[in-house]
Amino acid sequence: MILNKYSFGIGDRFGHQGKAQLSAMLEAKRHGLNITPVWNKSHREHTIIGSKPSDTRQEADKAVKACSWDAPYYVDADHINLNNVNEFIEVCDFFTIDVADYISSTIDEADVKKFIKNHERYTGTFTIPGIKETFHITKKQIKSAADKYLPAVKQAGMIYRHIVKAKGADNFITEVSMDETDQPQSPIEMLFILAAVSEEGIPAQTIAPKFTGRFNKGVDYVGNIEVFAKEFEEDLAVTKYAVKEFGLPENLKLSIHSGSDKFSIYKLMSKAIKKFDAGLHLKTAGTTWLEELIGLAMAGGKGLAIAKQVYKEAFQHMEELCVPYASVINISRENLPSPEKISKWDSEQFANALRHDQSCPQFNPDLRQLLHVGYKIAAKMGTVYTNALEKYEDIIAANVTENIYERHIKPLFHD
């Protein structure tokens, strides 16, 4: 399986927006842009919702049939490890192997010495096409990269081979994820990470590195955009170089996690991928769930009442909801309106506060982040919530499609 140059991870918490999501890809196609949809849902999300990987596969297949989609599409086992990969193997054909937890863990010294020996030819003055800086690489730097990242890559190799044993080597797409760590990888660290990926025999088609700044859920990038732009271009350059140097798949590309709504860096990313003629995988998740809430609010009546109830309970259980997402949210409680205040809002006020429109004075990023992680509340509502999704399908679908195409695809991939 070969992943297209541009691909888009379309998470869908409750599995009702497949057609609406695919409609955004169809709109892109009508404008001459081919984007591969990848339905992604993690073990944690399945556990909270009470769904199964087979439900995501069913949603994707139904949407593809209903929309007459005639191009490739995939179902991603998002952020899997050896403890939960088996539940995804049968129905998924895209595996995001998350090994950030293994960075800097114990490694056999013999493996480190072997890695250094295999790559000591890079010591001394070294340049990478596309990066102005000249690097001076020492054995100490190679050892440092091996000590830190080799344990994670070896774990990725174990998981990859486990999947291969069950599915066969050519029947799925592999992503290696190392984004959930404290510090961004330097260009030289990226170089040796990709060297290790090659040595492990992992035919990675996407790699998710860590970047400077915060990629908080559902809101804009927080950080120095010039520093991000430099890191992003350097990673593109290293990836392009590593493909030829280490024999990695020619379509290897960067994957941006929690990439939804990072509006301030979209144009920089768009410019960079065109400069390097590079692909991109942008992974989103909770954005679609938030568009559902906006649609319910806009519907008024029972829909608005459900949206308000979700907020009320999310506000009351904020600490519990935020713990699993502590590294990717930053909520100021003092900026959250009280449930009593929201109970008096009309449809427009609720939608304006939640919709990510930074030009709107009513937009509230703290409220948006809280509701982003508050899908557990809707899950507990069961059919009360899902029946409302079906009742107000038209207005919700319009919001979902517009959000993906207008706010994400156009600024990222169109000129």
C-alpha positions in Angstrom: 0.0 0.0 0.0 1.3 3.4 -1.0 0.0 6.5 0.8 -0.9 9.5 -1.4 1.3 12.7 -1.2 -1.4 14.5 0.8 -3.5 12.8 3.4 -5.8 13.9 6.1 -6.6 12.2 9.4 -10.3 12.6 10.1 -11.1 11.5 13.6 -14.8 11.1 14.4 -15.6 10.4 18.0 -19.2 9.1 17.5 -18.9 7.7 14.0 -21.7 9.7 12.4 -19.9 12.2 10.2 -18.1 10.0 7.6 -20.1 11.3 4.7 -19.7 14.9 5.8 -16.0 14.5 6.2 -15.6 12.8 2.8 -17.6 15.6 1.2 -14.7 17.9 2.1 -12.3 15.6 0.2 -14.7 15.5 -2.7 -14.8 19.3 -2.8 -11.0 19.3 -2.8 -11.0 16.8 -5.7 -13.4 19.0 -7.7 -10.7 21.7 -7.4 -8.0 19.4 -8.7 -6.5 18.4 -5.3 -6.2 14.7 -4.3 -6.3 14.1 -0.6 -6.5 10.7 1.0 -8.9 10.4 3.9 -7.7 8.4 6.9 -10.2 7.7 9.6 -8.3 7.7 12.9 -9.4 6.7 16.4 -7.3 5.6 19.3 -7.7 2.9 21.9 -8.5 5.6 24.5 -11.2 7.1 22.4 -12.8 3.7 21.7 -12.7 3.0 25.5 -14.4 6.3 26.4 -17.0 6.1 23.7 -17.7 2.4 24.0 -17.0 1.7 20.4 -14.7 -0.8 18.6 -12.2 -0.5 15.7 -14.7 -2.4 13.5 -17.2 0.5 14.0 -14.7 2.9 12.5 -14.1 0.6 9.6 -17.9 0.3 9.1 -18.3 4.1 9.1 -15.5 4.6 6.6 -16.8 1.9 4.2 -20.4 3.2 4.4 -19.3 6.8 3.7 -17.1 5.7 0.8 -20.0 3.8 -0.7 -22.6 6.5 -0.1 -20.3 9.2 -1.7 -19.1 7.0 -4.5 -15.5 7.6 -3.5 -13.2 5.9 -6.0 -9.8 6.6 -4.5 -7.8 5.0 -1.7 -8.8 5.5 1.9 -7.6 4.0 5.2 -8.6 3.3 8.8 -5.8 4.2 11.3 -5.1 2.4 14.5 -4.1 5.6 16.2 -1.4 5.7 18.8 -1.1 2.0 19.3 1.4 0.0 21.2 2.0 -3.7 21.9 -0.7 -3.7 24.7 -3.6 -2.7 22.4 -2.5 -3.3 18.8 -4.3 -6.7 18.5 -7.7 -5.2 18.7 -7.0 -3.1 15.6 -5.2 -5.6 13.4 -8.1 -7.2 11.6 -9.9 -4.0 10.5 -7.2 -1.4 10.2 -4.7 -0.7 7.3 -2.9 2.3 8.8 -1.0 2.0 12.1 0.4 4.9 14.0 3.0 3.3 16.2 3.5 5.5 19.2 6.8 5.0 20.9 7.4 8.3 22.6 7.2 6.6 26.0 10.3 4.6 25.1 12.5 7.6 24.4 15.6 7.5 26.6 14.6 4.1 28.1 17.1 1.3 28.7 19.1 0.1 25.7 21.7 -2.6 25.3 25.1 -0.9 25.1 26.1 -3.3 22.4 23.3 -2.0 20.2 24.5 1.6 20.8 28.1 0.7 19.9 26.9 -1.1 16.7 24.8 2.0 15.8 27.8 4.3 16.3 30.0 2.1 14.2 27.4 1.9 11.4 27.2 5.7 11.2 30.6 7.0 12.2 31.1 8.0 8.5 28.9 11.0 9.3 31.4 12.5 11.8 33.1 15.7 10.9 31.7 18.5 8.8 28.3 17.6 7.4 25.7 19.4 5.3 22.1 18.5 4.3 20.7 19.9 1.1 18.0 22.5 1.9 19.6 23.5 5.3 22.0 26.5 5.2 23.7 25.5 8.5 26.8 23.3 8.4 26.9 20.6 11.1 29.9 19.3 12.9 29.0 15.8 14.0 31.0 13.9 16.7 30.7 10.3 17.9 29.4 11.7 21.1 26.5 13.2 19.3 25.7 9.9 17.6 25.9 8.1 20.9 23.6 10.7 22.5 21.0 10.2 19.7 21.3 6.4 20.0 20.9 6.5 23.8 17.8 8.6 23.5 16.0 7.4 20.4 17.2 3.9 19.6 15.1 2.3 22.4 12.0 3.9 20.9 12.8 2.8 17.3 13.5 -0.7 18.4 10.1 -0.8 20.1 8.6 0.4 16.9 10.3 -2.4 15.1 8.9 -5.0 17.4 5.3 -3.6 16.9 5.8 -3.4 13.2 6.9 -7.0 12.9 4.0 -8.1 15.1 1.6 -6.4 12.6 3.4 -7.9 9.6 3.1 -11.4 11.1 -0.7 -11.0 11.2 -1.3 -8.9 8.1 1.6 -9.3 5.7 4.1 -6.5 4.9 2.3 -4.9 2.0 -1.1 -4.7 3.5 -0.9 -1.6 5.7 0.7 1.9 6.1 3.2 2.5 8.9 3.6 5.7 10.8 6.2 6.2 13.5 5.2 8.7 16.2 7.6 10.5 18.5 5.8 13.8 19.0 4.6 13.4 22.6 8.0 14.3 24.2 9.4 17.3 25.9 11.9 18.7 23.4 11.9 18.9 19.6 14.3 16.7 17.7 17.3 18.5 16.2 18.0 18.0 12.5 20.9 15.6 13.4 18.7 13.7 15.8 16.1 13.4 13.0 18.7 12.1 10.7 19.8 9.3 13.1 16.2 8.5 14.0 15.5 7.8 10.4 18.7 5.9 10.1 17.5 3.7 12.9 14.1 3.3 11.4 15.8 2.0 8.2 18.0 -0.4 10.1 15.0 -1.8 11.9 13.4 -2.5 8.5 10.4 -0.3 9.1 9.0 1.0 5.8 7.6 4.1 7.4 5.6 6.3 5.1 5.0 9.0 7.7 6.9 10.2 10.7 5.5 12.4 13.5 8.3 14.5 15.1 8.1 17.0 18.0 8.1 20.7 17.2 8.7 23.7 19.4 5.5 25.3 20.8 2.2 23.9 22.0 -0.2 21.9 19.8 -3.2 22.3 22.1 -6.3 20.4 21.1 -8.7 22.3 18.8 -7.1 25.8 19.1 -4.3 27.7 17.3 -0.6 27.0 17.6 1.0 28.6 20.6 4.7 29.5 20.2 7.2 31.3 17.9 6.0 30.7 14.4 9.4 31.7 12.9 11.1 29.0 15.1 8.4 26.5 14.0 8.9 27.4 10.3 12.6 26.8 10.6 12.2 23.4 12.4 9.5 22.3 9.9 11.7 23.1 6.9 14.7 21.4 8.5 12.6 18.3 9.1 11.4 18.3 5.5 15.0 18.6 4.3 16.3 15.8 6.6 13.4 13.5 5.5 14.1 14.1 1.8 17.8 13.4 2.4 17.2 10.3 4.5 14.9 8.7 1.9 17.8 8.5 -0.6 20.6 8.0 2.0 18.9 5.1 3.9 16.6 3.6 1.3 13.4 4.6 3.1 10.1 4.8 1.1 10.2 7.5 -1.5 6.8 8.9 -0.2 8.0 9.3 3.4 6.5 12.5 4.8 5.9 14.4 8.0 2.8 13.9 10.0 1.5 16.7 12.2 -0.5 15.5 15.2 -3.1 17.6 16.9 -2.7 19.6 13.7 -6.3 20.7 13.5 -6.9 24.5 13.8 -3.2 25.5 13.8 -4.2 28.4 11.5 -1.3 30.6 12.2 1.2 28.1 10.8 -0.8 26.7 7.9 0.5 29.1 5.3 4.1 28.5 6.5 3.5 24.8 6.2 1.9 25.2 2.7 4.9 27.3 1.5 7.4 24.8 2.9 5.8 21.6 1.4 5.7 23.3 -2.0 9.3 24.5 -1.7 10.5 20.9 -1.0 7.8 19.2 -3.2 6.9 17.3 -0.1 3.8 15.5 1.1 2.0 16.0 4.4 -0.3 14.1 6.7 -2.4 16.3 9.0 -4.0 14.5 11.8 -7.2 15.8 13.4 -9.5 14.2 15.9 -11.9 16.2 18.1 -12.6 19.0 15.6 -15.4 17.1 14.1 -17.0 16.4 17.5 -16.9 20.2 18.2 -18.7 20.8 14.9 -21.4 18.4 16.0 -21.9 20.5 19.1 -22.0 23.7 17.1 -24.6 22.1 14.8 -26.7 21.0 17.7 -26.5 24.5 19.2 -27.5 26.1 15.8 -30.4 23.7 15.6 -31.9 25.3 18.7 -34.5 23.5 20.8 -33.4 20.1 22.0 -30.2 20.4 20.2 -29.2 23.5 22.0 -30.3 22.0 25.3 -28.0 19.0 24.7 -25.1 21.3 23.9 -25.7 23.3 27.1 -25.9 20.1 29.2 -22.6 18.8 27.8 -21.0 22.1 28.8 -22.5 22.1 32.3 -21.3 18.6 33.1 -17.9 19.2 31.5 -17.5 22.3 33.6 -18.4 20.3 36.8 -16.0 17.5 35.9 -13.2 19.6 34.4 -10.3 18.0 36.3 -11.3 14.5 35.5 -11.7 15.2 31.8 -8.5 17.1 31.5 -6.1 14.7 33.1 -5.6 12.4 30.1 -5.0 15.4 27.9 -2.8 17.5 30.2 0.0 17.9 27.8 -2.1 19.1 24.9 -4.6 21.6 26.6 -4.1 24.8 28.5 -7.4 26.0 30.0 -7.8 29.1 32.2 -10.7 28.3 34.4 -11.3 32.0 35.1 -12.1 32.5 31.4 -14.8 29.8 31.4 -18.4 31.1 31.6 -20.5 29.6 34.3 -23.1 27.0 33.3 -25.7 29.4 34.7 -24.5 32.1 32.3 -24.6 29.7 29.3 -28.1 28.5 30.2 -29.3 31.9 29.1 -27.4 31.9 25.8 -29.2 31.5 22.5 -28.0 29.4 19.6 -25.9 32.1 18.1 -24.1 32.9 21.3 -23.2 29.3 22.0 -22.1 28.7 18.4 -20.0 31.9 18.3 -18.2 31.0 21.6 -17.3 27.5 20.3 -16.6 28.0 16.6 -12.9 28.7 15.9 -13.3 32.1 14.3 -10.6 34.3 15.9 -12.2 37.4 14.3 -15.4 36.8 16.4 -15.3 38.7 19.7 -17.4 36.0 21.3 -15.0 33.1 20.5 -13.7 31.5 23.7 -10.6 29.2 23.2 -10.8 28.0 26.8 -14.4 26.9 26.4 -13.5 25.2 23.1 -10.6 23.2 24.7 -12.9 22.1 27.6 -15.6 20.9 25.2 -12.9 19.3 23.1 -12.0 16.9 25.9 -15.6 16.7 27.1 -16.9 14.1 24.6 -17.0 11.6 27.5 -20.1 13.5 28.7 -21.9 13.1 25.4 -20.9 9.4 25.4 -22.7 8.9 28.7 -25.8 10.4 27.2 -26.0 7.4 24.8 -28.8 7.5 22.4 -30.0 10.9 23.6 -26.9 12.3 22.0 -26.6 10.0 18.9 -30.4 10.3 18.1 -29.9 14.1 18.1 -27.0 13.7 15.6 -29.4 11.9 13.3 -32.2 14.3 13.8 -30.1 17.4 13.0 -27.9 15.6 10.5 -28.2 18.3 7.8 -27.1 21.3 9.8 -24.3 19.3 11.5 -23.0 17.9 8.3 -22.8 21.3 6.7 -20.7 22.5 9.6 -18.4 19.5 9.5 -17.7 19.8 5.7 -17.2 23.5 5.8 -14.8 23.3 8.7 -12.6 20.7 7.1 -12.5 22.2 3.6 -12.6 25.9 4.2 -10.5 26.2 7.4 -8.1 23.4 6.9 -7.7 22.0 3.4 -7.8 25.4 1.5 -5.1 27.2 3.5 -2.9 24.1 3.7 -3.0 22.7 0.2 -4.5 25.2 -2.2 -2.4 28.1 -3.6 
